[in-house]
Amino acid sequence: MYYEALMFDLDQTLVDTSKIEKWRKEQQWEECLSHFHLTTLYPNIQKFLQSVSNKKIAIVTNSSFNYAKKLLEYHQIKYNKLIAYQKTGRNKPYPDQLLRCAEELQVNPYKCIYIGNDPNDIVAAKAAGFTSIGFSTKREYVKTLIPFMPDAIISNFMELEQFLSKREDPLWQKEMNSLFQYAQRAKLKNNPRYYYHYLTKASDMGHERAQYKLAKLLKKNPFLVQDNKNYEYYMWEAAKLMVPEAIYELGYFFEKENQTEIAQNFYRTAANLGCAHAQFRFGKMKLKTNSSYTKLKISYKWIKKSYANGLQNAKLLLNDIEKAIKFENILKNHLQYDKSNAIFYFDYYLPEEKYQDLFSQKILQVKSEDESAITYFTQILKQFLTNELVLCYVPSSDKEKIVTGIRKIAQALSTFKGIDGTHCLVRFKTKERSSFGGERNIDAHLKTMIVKNKEIIEGKHVFLLDDVTTSGSSLIASEILLLEYGALHVTKLALGKTKS
């Protein structure tokens, strides 16, 4: 593979303009021009550009043309083409500017690389059919680039030179791969000294698998660390080259540190790159998403992939998810479903006509613990039950009111099938009822409820019942708590949904 054109973003890629960022964001271009002395070239750029003088060089930026042209002149950067912000066309993250640049340079997009520091740069490059390279000198920003799956991420321009050698130089490729093969043979021969030696050599040439394996070796043998290049250093280097196992292991680290959003992004990236363990972990994390009507299907998809890719311990969880999907599909055939909050319900509760509407009267009877109404709903719901379900209910807003109509329904159901979990969710502090002016939000419920007897719900499918839902906040808060304490999945059902 030989690249004919290298295209760069400008700000925070070729030139560090962080000290004039305020003016740039406000498009105060004259202020920017008068403060160019605050900007600096990133190290080794001129040396790198001289080394690729046989390629066409272009700048594609969303900054104004006049600003970009003068900044490039100020830093004496030579280039063949400058494409700046288009007032009448589409700009990044759309690929239009990149494709226009390739067309004007008369280069096939397949033979172009675009280097940028922003996720929009990666999106635009991939959409244009370019090789996409993220640029960041700080690990904090590398974390934001990895989920966009560029072909690689660099932290300096020597790494870009190495990337080109790996792609374009057959001799470099041959030597790098040979060193890695020597390392593999040394491991088979149980020769740790040569295994470490050749792994280090291959890593220094940019072999991504060697970097990952070296990270694993240094984790077990920290005394081998040289020049502060420890386990963490090589794991990040491998992740920058999109090694799925490295991205997965970093995701696992973030999960342990309770940085759930970053962990999920890393798991998803590694899952898309084919890592079975990441597919499994991502599938499990999706199960912890509350109030998403698609989460079971998404989770099932990824855990099924992990099983297909050889992760045998995924089978049990896969079976449990299949049962949950089947249960909810049956409910969808018989009940109404609020997609926005993922809540099943029988019918609308009409507060303005509650004494005239027959169904609303049934709800009122449940609230007053009328046995005939409790039996009515119990008889309907028991046909859907399975033995594995744990029956829970949303406790009353009044912490002193333990026995309620909806609790009696849950308890009655558990005598037919399923597990009685009515003593798992507990209201430890009275919450002012919403109908009397109390807050109708999730946080208000989370502050007044706890989970007890968590061993009953751990790893189980919970069937959570409430009498009436309006905003869904009480059911969603209960779901959040149950998932937090280990429930596999929560199916939420209200007898009635308030019609606004």
N, C-alpha and C positions, 0 to 999 in steps of 0.2 A: 504494500500500500504506500503510495507517494502522495503527499498533500501539496497542492499547488498554491493554496492561499490560506493565510492565517488572519483571522479577523478578531479584533479586540473591542471590548467595552472600554470606556475611557476612565471615568471616575471610579476610584477604588480598585482599579484593575491595572492600568498602566501608571496612573498618577494618583498618589494619596492626596485627595482633596478634602479630607475630613475637617480641616480647620476653616474651610470656607463653605461647609455643608449648609449652614443656616441660610446664606445668601443664595446658594444654588436652589434649595427647596423653595425659596420665595421668588425665584427667577429674577433676582436682582443682579443681572449680568454685569453691569458696570462696576458694582462693588466687587464681584468676583475678579474682574479683570485687574482691578487696582490692588488686589491682594494675592496675585499669583506667587509672590515671594513666600507665601505660607504653604505652598504646595511642594511636594517632592516626588521624584520618580521612585518607583520601587526598585530595590537593588537588582543589578545585573541586567536591566532591560536593554540598555544600549549594546552591551556585549552580546546578549541573546539575539537582538535584531540583526547585528552584523553577521552572526553565525547562520542566519536563514536568509541571507541576501538574495538567494536564488528563488525565493518564494515571493508572491505578491502579498503585501501587507495592507490591511484596511482597518479603519476604525468605524464602528457602528455604535452610535450612542443616542440616548433620548434627550441629551442636552442640546442647546441651540447650536446652530452651525457656526456662528461667529465666535461664540465662547470656545467651542471645541477646537476650531482652527487656530485661534490665538494661543490656547493652552498648549497645543502640540508644537507650535512655533516657539513658544517660551522655553519648552524643554527639549527643543531640537530633535523631535521624533520624526523620522522620515516615513512616509507612507505613500501608497498608490491611490487610495480612495478613502474619502470621508463621507459617511452617510449619517446625518444628524436627524433631529426631531422633524417629522413630517406634519405640517399643519393640516394637510388635506388627506393624508393617507393613514394607514394603521401603523402603530409603533409597537415596539416590544411590550408585551410578550408575544404578539403576532409575528409571524416570520417574514412579513413583507419587506422590511428594511434589509434583512440578510439576503433574501432572494434577489432583491434589486441590486445589491452590492455584487453578488456572485455573477449576475447577468452582465453588469457593466464591466466587471473584470474578465468576463468571458471564461468563467471557471465553472465546472460541474459542481453543484452543491455537495455531492458525495466526496469531493476532494478538498473540502473546506473544513477548517476548525474554527469554532468560535469560543473565545475565552471571556468569561465575565464573572462578576462577584455576586450577582443577584439571582434568585430563583427564576425571575422573568427571563434572564439571559439563557438559562438552561432550557426553559420551555420553548423559547423562540428558536434556539439552535436545533432542538430535537424536531420541532415542527417543520423546519426548513430542510431537514435531512442532513444536517451538518454533524460532524463529531463535536460533542459538547464537553467543554471543560470548565469546571467551577474554579474560582480563584478566591482564596481566603488565607490571610496570614494568621488568623486567630481561630483556635479550635471551637470557640463558642459559635462562630459563624459557619464552620464546617458542618456542625450539627444541623443547621437549617438547610444546607445544600444537599446532604446525602439523600433525604427522602425524595428529591426530584430526579434522582438516578442519572446524573451525568455519566459520561464515559470515564471520567476521572476528575479528581480535585487536586489542584496544585497549591502549594503555599509559597513557592518562589519560582523564578524563571529557569533555574537550573533543573527543576523537576519537569518543566515543560520541554526543555531540551532532551531530557532523558526519555520522556514520553514519545517524542518524535523518533529517537533512536530505536526504541522498542518497536515502533510501527514501521519504520522505513529502512532500517539497516539490517540486512540479513545476517551479517557477521555478528552484530550485537545480539541479535535474537539467538543465534546458534550458541554463542558463548554463555549467555544468560541461562538458557535452557539446559545446557550441558552441566553447568554448575549445580543447578537444582537436581538434576538426575544423579550427579555424584553424591549429593547430600542424601538422597533417597536410598542409594546403594549403601552408603555408610551406615544408615539407620538399620537397614536389613542385616548388615554384618555386625550390628551391635558395637559400632565404633563411634561413641558420643563425641570424641574430639573432632573427628573429621566431619561428622554430621553438623556440628556447630560451625565449623570453619566454612564449609561450602554453603550452608544456609546464609551465613553472613555475607559471603561474596555475591551470591545470587540476589540477596536483598538489596545490596548496594547498587546493583545494576537495575533494580526496579522490578524484580520478579515478585508479583503480588502474592502468590501462594507461599513463596519462601518467606515473605514478611510475616504472613499469618502464622506459619509453623514456627518461625523464630520467636514470635510473641509467646506462643504456647510453651516453647522450650524455656524461655527466660522467666516465665511465671513459675515454673517448677524449679528452676535453677537460677535464682536472682544473683548469685555470686559471679555469673558469667557476664553481667551487664558491663558495657564499656561506653565511655563518653556520654553517660546519662541516657543512653538509648535503651530503655527498659521495656518490660512487657507492654506497658501502656503506649509507649511511643510506637512500637511496631504494629500494635493492634490498630491504632489510628491510621498509620501509613497504609496498612492493608485495606482498611475501610475506605480510605480516600481513593483507592483503586477498585472499589466496589466488590471486594471479596465478601460474598454473602455471609459466610460463617463469622467473619470479623464484625460485620454490622450486627449480626444476631447477638454476639457476645457482648458488644457494647450496649445493645438494647437491654439485655439481661441485667447488666450493671445499673443502667438507669432505672429499671424496674425495682431493683433492690434498694435504690436510693429514693424511691417513691416519686420519681420524675416520670409519671405515668404517660403523659402525652408524648414526650421524647421517646420513651421506650416503645410505645405503640407505633410511632412513625418509623423507628428503626426496624421493628419486627416486620412491619408491612413491606418495607423496602427489601429486606432479606428474603421475605416470603416470595415476593415477586421475582427475585433472582434465583429462586429454586431451593432455598434452604429448608429442609423438612422440619427441623426443630423450630425455626422461625414461623413456619406455616402453622404449626401446632400452637405456639405461644400466642400468635396473633389471633388465631381462632378462639382461644380461651379468653383473651382480653376483650374480644368483641362481645362475648357472653356477659361481660360485666357492664356493658353499655345499657343504661336504663332507658325505657320508653322508646325503643327503636323497633318498629315492626319488621324491619329487614334483618335484624341482627342474627336470628337463628339461621337464616339461609346463608348469610355471609360466613358465620362461624362454621357451619356444616361444610361449606365449599372448601375452606382452608384446611380444616382438620381432615377432610377426606383426601385432599392433596397430600398432606403430610403422611397419611397412611399409605397412599399409593406410592410415595417416595421412600417407603421402607420403615417408617416409624411405627412399629407394631403396637406400642402402648397407646396409640391414638384410637385403637379399635373400640375400647370400652366407652370412651367419651363420645365417639361417633354414634354408637348405638343409643346412648342416652339422649343425644340431640335429635336423632331420628324419631325417638318416641315423643319428644316435646313438640316437634314439628307436626307429627301425626295428630297429637292431642289438640293443638291449636287449629289445625285444618278442620277437624271435626266440629270444634266450636264455631268456626267461621261459617259452616254450613247450617248452623241452627240459630246463631245469635247475631246481633249487630256488632259492629266493630269500629271503634274510633281510632283511625290510623295515626292521627297526630300524637296521641298519648299511648297508643298500643293498649287500649282498654276495651274488653268485651262488655256488652250490656244487653239486657233483655229489651228494654223499650225506653221511651222518654218519660221522665218524671216531670209533671207539670205543676209547679208550685202555685200558680195562679188559679188552677182548676183542680187542686188536689182532692177536694171533697166531691167533685163531680166525675172526674176521670177514674175509671175502674182500676187501671193499673197503678195510678198514683195512690189510690186507696190501699192497694196491696202493700206498697212501700211503707205507708204510714202504719199499717198493721204490723209489719216486721219491726219497725222502730218501737212499737209499743209491746213487742214480744208476744204477739197473738200467735197461738200454736197452729191455727189453721193456715195462716200465711207462711209460717216457717215450714210447715209440712209441704205446702204448695211448691215453694222454690226448691226444697230439698228433693222432692220427687223428680223434678225436671233435671236438676244438676247431677243426681247420682248416676244417671245413665252414661255420663261422660267420664266418670272416674276411672283411674287405674290404681293398682296397688302401691306404686312407687310415689304417688303424689303426696306432698305434705300440705295439709289444709291449714291455712293461716287467715287471719282477718285483721282489718284495720281497727285498732281499739278506739273507743269513744274519746272525744275531746276532754271529757271529765275523767280524771284519773281515778276517781272513786267509783265510777260506773264500770264495773268489771263485766257483768253479765249484760249482753245486748242481744237483740234479735239476730244480727248477722253472725255473732259468735255462736249462737245456738244452731244456726244453719251449718256452719263449719264443723261443729262438733257432731251434729247429726249425720253429716256426710261421712265423717271419718269412721262411723260405726258400720257403714256399708263397705267402703273401700278406702285405702289411703291411710295416712298417718296423721294423728292429731297433733297439730302444731299451734293450737290456739293459745298456748301459754308462752309463745316465743316472742311476739311483739307486745311490748308493754308501754303504756303511757305513764311516765313517772312524774309528769308535771301537767297540771290542767292547762289546756289551751282554750282560749276564749273561742266559742263557736263562731264559725264564719257567718252564719245567719244572724248572729247578734253583733256583728261588727268586727269580729276577730280577723286577723290576717289570713288571707287565703293564698299562701305561698308555700313552697316546698320547705324552705328554711325554717319556717315557724313550726312545722311538724318535726323536722329533724332535731330541733332543740328540745323537744318534749317527749321523744320516744327512745327506747333502747331495745336491744335484742337480748333475750335470755335463752338458756338451754340451746345454745347454738349447735350443739352436736346433733340435734334433730334435723336441722336444715342443711348442714354441711354436705356439699356435693349432691344435693337433692333438687328436684323440680318442685317448686312451691306454687300452689294454687291459692292466690291471695284474693279475698272477698271483701267487698264493702257494700253498704246498702245503696248509697247515692253518690255519684260523682258529678262535680260541676266543672272545676278547672283541672281535675285529676291530681291535684297537689298531694292529697293524703295518700293515695295509692302509689304515686311515684316516690314520695319520701319513704314509704314503707318498703318499696322495691329496692331503693338505694341501700337501706340498712340491711335488708336480707342478703343482697349481693355482697355487701361489704363483709358480712359475717359468714360467707362461704356458700350461699345457695348457688346451685348450678344455673338455674333460670327461674324467673318469676312470671307466671301468667296472671294478669290482673283482670278481675271481673267485678263490675258493679251491677247491682240489680237494676238500677235505673240511672239514666243520665239526664241531668237537668237541662230542659230545653230553654234556651235563652230567648 
